[in-house]
Amino acid sequence: MGVTLLTKCRRSILLLLFLTSLSIVSVSIEPDHTIRIVEASPTGFTFQVVPAYTPESPPVVLLSGPAGRIKPKLLDATDLTYRVEFSEDQLEAPGRYLFVIEGINRFGRRMTGAVIEGTEEPYISLDELLLRDYEVLVFSDQPSTDTVLHYLVGRMPDHFRVDLVKIDGEQLPNRVYSFNGNFFCTFELPVDDGYHQMELVVRGRFLEYKITKELYALSGFLFPSGGLPIKTSIRLADPAYYVVQPGDTLYDIASRFRTTVGYLMIINHITDPNNIYAGTRLKIGWVDFGESPLRIEINLRKAKLTLYYGEKELSSFPVALGRSDATPPGDYRIIYKERDPALYWYGEYIPPGTITNGLGSYWLQLSQPQYGIHGTTKPWEIGKRISHGCIRMMDDQAGIIYALASVGTPVHVVARAEDGEGLNEQETLFETDGS
């Protein structure tokens, strides 16, 4: 009996030791760090490491994932905040990243492991954190003569949703509906002519995001600043590529291949036509534009530019035109826009903003290369036939066209009188195709 009791005691002691060892192991495998996501941009994020101990120095942090190991930058050694930025290739690589963290506590012991706050995982997917691939569009319609209805439509990636919308700081009471990654909202809102700010508050898995969009209103209608998008298709030349040589300008290259500077800029994503470098490989071709709800009509007889949205006339403006028939009638497209343009006059560079630079603050290049719509530094010339073929506008009014007309907007230049003024057949025949 004594032996049996002794055996039971030994078994109890062994069981107690075993359970104690399990407890120790359980405590030891708990992560020693918590990851708190602080901020995210389309190309990276900031996070804070919250240790469950007092570190002797900032922990070593690595992200291990589909693009290999990435070492975040330590921003603050006291708060232990870090920042990691990803290249485009790294952003495109699918998969999750593991937080690998190692620190030393004040007793010299290695402290490892991490878990993301709000989860029980040490992994993070960039698709759940970085708000990158989304679309937002605002436009208006007039279903009745006394009502203008505004539409907000778009697409959000998985794990993100639009919670609310603000216009000029005021929250819209209208609900935003989401389905299969798409969202939409309709609202009525009287808006003054000019620029407005739209803010979308987006909720993600880890953070709240804010997307701001600049809008422009005219005659009660809302548009994206810069204009509504127009579909394009590209036709490449044969050969389709050209390597820029020393001394080349984009204007020379366009003339050589019988295309336009605007087309080359669109095809090659060039933002400054005066900034190309020898050795650059350019695609050569032309751009075809789809339909546009916005169109511009320039009446040579009335020296007037009219902006239409569908069949509705939004506004009209007086313009200065070319001497005699220097402004040819025809159908064109806006293929390039520039703010504060410089003037190149027979090889002379005239900087923006000077009185001798007659382009004013805005330039909209037409598909006929030598012509454009622009502002002016000489407002007293508006209404006259005085230019070399371009269409001049009051500078602030040119800014309205700049804000609303996107690249690809059709421009119809007509040599006719308005209805009821009487126009003889010879004047009608003067119209030609200038595209």
C-alpha positions in Angstrom: 0.0 0.0 0.0 2.9 2.3 0.8 4.4 1.5 -2.5 1.1 2.3 -4.3 0.8 5.6 -2.5 4.3 6.5 -3.4 3.7 5.6 -7.0 0.6 7.8 -7.0 2.5 10.7 -5.5 5.2 10.3 -8.1 2.6 10.3 -10.9 1.0 13.4 -9.5 4.3 15.2 -9.3 5.2 14.2 -12.9 1.7 15.3 -14.0 2.2 18.6 -12.2 5.6 19.1 -13.8 4.2 18.3 -17.2 1.3 20.7 -16.8 3.7 23.4 -15.6 6.0 22.9 -18.5 3.0 23.2 -20.9 2.2 26.5 -19.2 5.7 27.7 -19.6 5.8 26.7 -23.3 2.4 28.4 -23.8 3.6 31.7 -22.3 6.9 31.5 -24.3 5.2 31.2 -27.7 3.0 34.2 -27.2 4.2 37.0 -29.5 6.2 39.6 -27.8 5.2 42.5 -30.1 1.9 44.0 -31.3 1.8 45.8 -34.7 -0.4 48.8 -34.7 -1.1 50.2 -38.2 -0.9 54.0 -38.1 -1.3 55.3 -41.7 -1.3 54.0 -45.2 -0.7 55.6 -48.6 -1.0 53.9 -52.1 2.6 52.9 -52.0 3.4 52.1 -48.3 2.3 52.3 -44.7 3.5 53.4 -41.2 3.2 51.2 -38.2 4.1 51.2 -34.5 5.7 48.2 -32.7 4.2 47.8 -29.2 6.5 45.5 -27.2 5.2 43.5 -24.3 8.5 44.3 -22.5 10.9 47.1 -22.0 13.3 47.0 -24.9 17.0 47.9 -24.6 17.0 49.3 -28.1 14.5 49.5 -31.0 13.7 46.0 -32.3 14.9 44.8 -35.6 12.0 44.6 -38.0 11.7 42.9 -41.4 8.8 42.1 -43.7 9.1 38.8 -45.4 6.9 38.1 -48.4 6.5 37.5 -52.1 9.1 40.2 -53.0 11.7 38.9 -50.5 12.6 40.6 -47.3 12.1 44.4 -46.9 13.6 46.4 -44.0 11.3 49.2 -42.9 12.7 52.6 -42.0 12.7 53.5 -38.3 11.0 56.9 -37.9 10.9 57.3 -34.2 13.1 55.3 -31.8 10.9 56.3 -28.8 7.5 55.5 -30.1 9.0 52.7 -32.2 7.2 53.8 -35.4 8.4 52.5 -38.8 7.7 53.2 -42.4 7.9 50.8 -45.4 7.6 51.8 -49.0 7.1 49.4 -51.9 8.2 49.6 -55.5 5.7 49.1 -58.3 7.0 45.5 -58.8 6.6 44.7 -55.1 3.1 46.1 -55.1 2.1 43.9 -58.0 3.5 40.7 -56.4 0.5 38.8 -54.9 0.7 37.3 -51.4 1.1 38.2 -47.8 3.9 39.7 -45.7 5.1 38.3 -42.4 6.3 40.6 -39.7 9.7 39.3 -38.4 10.7 41.1 -35.3 13.4 40.6 -32.8 14.2 42.7 -29.7 16.3 42.4 -26.5 14.7 43.1 -23.2 16.5 44.6 -20.2 17.6 41.1 -19.0 19.3 40.4 -22.3 16.7 37.9 -23.4 15.7 37.7 -27.1 12.1 38.7 -27.7 10.4 37.6 -30.9 7.1 37.2 -32.6 4.4 39.7 -33.6 0.7 39.9 -34.1 -1.3 42.6 -35.9 -3.6 44.6 -33.6 -7.2 43.5 -34.0 -6.2 40.2 -35.5 -4.4 37.1 -34.2 -2.1 36.9 -37.3 1.4 38.0 -38.0 0.7 38.4 -41.7 -0.7 41.3 -43.7 -1.9 41.5 -47.2 -1.2 44.7 -49.1 -4.6 44.4 -50.9 -6.3 44.8 -47.5 -4.2 47.8 -46.4 -3.2 50.0 -49.4 -6.1 51.7 -51.1 -4.8 51.9 -54.7 -7.0 50.7 -57.5 -10.2 52.6 -57.3 -12.4 54.7 -59.6 -14.5 57.8 -58.7 -16.7 59.7 -61.2 -19.2 62.6 -60.7 -21.6 63.8 -63.4 -25.0 65.5 -63.6 -28.2 65.1 -65.5 -31.4 67.1 -65.8 -34.4 64.8 -65.8 -36.7 67.7 -65.7 -36.5 71.4 -66.5 -36.3 72.5 -62.8 -34.2 69.6 -61.4 -30.5 68.8 -61.8 -29.6 65.4 -60.4 -26.0 64.6 -59.5 -24.5 61.1 -59.7 -21.5 59.7 -57.8 -20.4 56.3 -59.2 -17.2 54.3 -58.8 -15.5 51.1 -57.9 -13.6 50.1 -54.7 -11.3 47.1 -54.2 -12.3 44.3 -51.9 -12.1 45.1 -48.1 -13.0 48.8 -48.7 -16.3 50.6 -48.7 -17.4 54.2 -49.0 -19.0 55.3 -45.7 -20.0 58.9 -46.4 -19.5 61.7 -48.8 -18.9 65.4 -48.2 -19.2 68.4 -50.6 -17.3 71.5 -49.4 -17.2 70.0 -45.9 -20.9 69.3 -45.7 -21.9 65.7 -45.4 -24.5 64.5 -47.9 -27.5 62.9 -46.2 -27.9 60.5 -49.1 -26.9 56.8 -48.7 -24.0 55.3 -50.7 -25.0 51.9 -52.1 -22.4 49.2 -52.7 -22.6 46.0 -54.7 -19.9 43.7 -56.1 -17.2 46.3 -55.5 -19.2 49.1 -57.2 -20.8 52.0 -55.5 -23.2 54.8 -56.4 -25.1 57.7 -54.8 -27.5 60.2 -56.3 -28.2 63.6 -54.8 -29.7 67.0 -55.4 -27.5 69.9 -54.4 -27.6 73.5 -55.7 -24.0 74.5 -56.5 -22.5 77.8 -57.5 -20.3 78.1 -60.5 -16.7 77.4 -59.8 -14.5 74.8 -58.0 -15.8 72.5 -55.3 -14.2 69.9 -53.1 -15.6 66.4 -52.7 -14.4 64.1 -49.9 -15.1 60.4 -49.7 -14.6 58.7 -46.3 -13.6 55.0 -47.0 -13.5 52.3 -44.4 -11.0 49.5 -44.7 -10.1 46.6 -42.5 -7.4 48.5 -40.6 -7.9 52.2 -41.3 -10.2 54.9 -42.4 -9.2 56.6 -45.6 -10.1 60.0 -47.2 -10.2 60.5 -50.9 -10.6 64.1 -52.2 -11.7 65.0 -55.6 -11.8 68.5 -57.1 -15.1 69.3 -59.0 -16.2 72.2 -61.1 -19.8 73.4 -61.4 -21.3 75.3 -64.3 -25.0 76.3 -64.7 -25.9 73.9 -61.8 -24.1 70.9 -63.3 -21.1 69.2 -61.6 -18.1 67.8 -63.4 -14.7 66.4 -62.5 -12.1 69.1 -62.6 -10.2 68.4 -65.8 -13.3 67.0 -67.6 -15.2 63.8 -68.0 -13.1 60.8 -69.2 -13.2 60.0 -72.9 -12.3 56.6 -74.2 -9.3 56.4 -76.5 -7.7 53.9 -78.9 -4.2 54.1 -80.3 -3.1 53.3 -83.9 0.7 52.7 -84.1 2.8 53.7 -87.1 5.1 51.4 -89.0 7.7 51.5 -87.6 6.0 51.9 -84.3 9.0 53.3 -82.4 11.6 56.0 -82.8 14.7 56.7 -80.6 15.1 60.4 -79.8 18.3 61.8 -81.3 20.3 64.8 -80.0 18.7 68.0 -81.0 15.3 66.5 -81.6 12.2 68.2 -80.4 8.8 66.6 -80.0 7.5 69.0 -82.6 10.1 67.9 -85.2 9.3 64.2 -84.5 5.6 64.8 -84.9 6.1 66.6 -88.2 8.4 63.9 -89.5 5.9 61.1 -88.9 2.8 63.2 -89.8 1.3 63.0 -86.4 0.9 65.7 -83.7 2.6 66.6 -80.5 -0.6 66.0 -78.6 -0.9 62.4 -79.9 2.7 61.6 -79.0 2.2 63.0 -75.5 -0.9 60.9 -75.0 0.6 57.7 -76.4 3.9 58.1 -74.4 2.4 59.6 -71.2 4.5 62.8 -71.6 3.5 65.7 -69.4 5.9 68.3 -70.7 6.5 68.5 -74.5 9.6 70.5 -74.0 11.3 67.9 -71.8 12.4 64.9 -73.9 15.9 63.3 -73.9 18.2 61.8 -76.5 18.0 58.0 -76.3 14.3 57.9 -75.2 12.3 55.3 -77.1 9.0 56.8 -78.3 5.9 55.1 -79.6 4.7 56.8 -82.8 1.1 56.8 -83.8 -2.3 58.5 -83.6 -5.1 58.6 -81.1 -8.8 58.0 -81.9 -11.3 59.4 -79.4 -14.7 58.0 -78.4 -17.9 60.0 -77.8 -18.0 62.9 -75.5 -21.0 64.3 -73.7 -19.3 67.7 -73.7 -18.6 69.6 -76.9 -17.5 73.1 -77.9 -18.9 75.1 -80.8 -17.1 78.2 -82.1 -19.2 80.5 -84.3 -16.9 82.5 -86.6 -19.7 84.9 -87.6 -20.6 85.7 -84.0 -17.1 85.5 -82.5 -18.6 83.3 -79.8 -17.6 80.0 -78.1 -20.5 77.9 -76.7 -20.1 75.0 -74.4 -22.7 72.2 -74.7 -23.5 69.3 -72.4 -25.5 66.9 -74.5 -28.0 69.2 -76.1 -28.0 71.7 -73.2 -26.2 74.9 -73.7 -24.2 75.5 -70.5 -22.7 78.9 -71.3 -21.3 81.0 -74.1 -18.3 83.4 -74.2 -17.0 86.1 -76.6 -13.8 85.3 -78.4 -11.1 86.8 -80.6 -10.5 85.0 -83.9 -8.0 84.9 -86.7 -7.6 87.7 -89.2 -9.7 87.1 -92.4 -10.1 83.3 -92.7 -7.1 82.4 -90.6 -9.3 80.3 -88.3 -10.5 77.5 -90.6 -13.9 75.9 -89.9 -14.0 72.2 -89.3 -14.2 69.5 -86.6 -11.3 69.2 -84.2 -10.4 67.6 -80.8 -8.6 69.0 -77.8 -5.5 66.9 -77.7 -3.3 68.7 -75.1 -3.8 71.1 -72.2 -1.3 73.3 -70.4 -1.5 75.7 -67.5 0.7 78.8 -67.7 2.1 78.0 -71.1 5.3 79.5 -72.5 5.2 80.9 -76.0 7.7 79.9 -78.7 7.6 82.5 -81.4 9.9 81.9 -84.4 12.5 80.3 -82.1 12.2 82.9 -79.3 11.2 81.7 -75.8 8.7 84.0 -74.2 8.1 83.0 -70.5 4.6 82.5 -69.0 2.9 85.4 -67.4 4.6 88.2 -69.4 2.6 90.8 -71.3 4.4 89.8 -74.6 3.2 86.2 -74.1 -0.3 86.5 -75.5 -1.4 82.9 -74.5 -2.5 84.0 -71.0 -2.8 81.3 -68.3 -4.4 78.5 -70.3 -3.7 76.6 -73.5 -5.8 73.9 -75.2 -4.2 72.5 -78.3 -6.5 71.5 -81.1 -5.8 68.5 -83.4 -4.9 71.0 -86.1 -1.4 71.6 -84.7 -1.0 75.3 -85.3 -4.3 76.2 -83.6 -5.6 76.3 -80.1 -7.9 77.9 -77.6 -6.2 80.0 -75.0 -6.5 82.9 -72.6 -5.0 86.3 -73.2 -3.0 89.1 -71.6 -4.8 91.6 -73.8 -8.5 91.4 -72.9 -9.3 94.5 -75.0 -8.8 92.4 -78.2 -11.7 90.0 -77.4 -14.3 90.2 -80.1 -11.9 91.2 -82.8 -10.4 89.3 -85.7 -6.8 89.8 -84.7 -5.1 86.4 -84.1 -3.1 84.2 -86.4 -5.8 81.6 -86.3 -6.1 80.7 -82.6 -9.2 81.3 -80.5 -8.6 83.8 -77.7 -10.7 84.1 -74.6 -10.9 86.3 -71.5 -8.4 84.6 -69.3 -10.8 83.6 -66.5 -13.3 82.3 -69.1 -10.5 80.2 -70.7 -10.0 78.8 -67.2 -13.6 77.5 -67.3 -13.0 75.7 -70.5 -9.7 74.3 -69.2 -11.5 73.0 -66.1 -14.3 71.3 -68.0 -12.9 70.2 -71.3 -10.9 66.9 -71.1 -8.4 65.8 -73.7 -10.5 64.4 -76.6 -13.4 67.0 -76.3 -14.7 67.8 -79.8 -14.5 71.3 -81.0 -16.7 72.3 -84.0 -15.7 75.5 -85.7 -18.5 76.8 -87.9 -18.7 79.7 -90.4 -22.4 80.4 -90.1 -24.9 82.8 -88.6 -27.3 81.7 -86.0 -30.8 80.6 -86.8 -32.9 83.3 -88.3 -30.0 85.6 -89.3 -30.0 84.5 -92.9 -26.9 82.9 -94.4 -26.3 82.6 -98.1 -25.1 79.4 -99.7 -21.6 80.7 -100.4 -21.0 81.2 -96.7 -22.2 77.7 -95.9 -19.9 76.1 -98.4 -16.9 77.8 -96.7 -17.0 75.1 -94.0 -14.3 72.4 -94.4 -13.0 69.4 -92.5 -10.1 70.6 -90.3 -9.6 67.4 -88.3 
